């Protein structure tokens, strides 16, 4: 990704060929909404700024999420449908502001 303005609050990158979230995302301290819907994501990495409140990772190839995702304590909406997840990190219990969690069409065998 090119250098983006630090003031950026919303970024939609849907339908691209990303396999991981680029490190440049961590340089966006005001970013609140981020979408990598319908990309080729295989991993999230630990590059998300703590300002994220809405994260859309629907329609990817994720098999797990990093424990660091629990550090996004202001998260309100987390969209993870249509991936290959079978569990969630325990650290997500720290997301006390979470209002919406979409997990449809994954590989869960028991309630997370």
Secondary structure, DSSP 4 states (H G I P E B T S, - for coil): -----TT--EEE-TTS--SB--GGGGG-TT--EEE-TTS--SB-TT---TT--EEE--SS------GGGGG-TT--EEE--SS------GGGGG-TT--EEE--SS--SS--
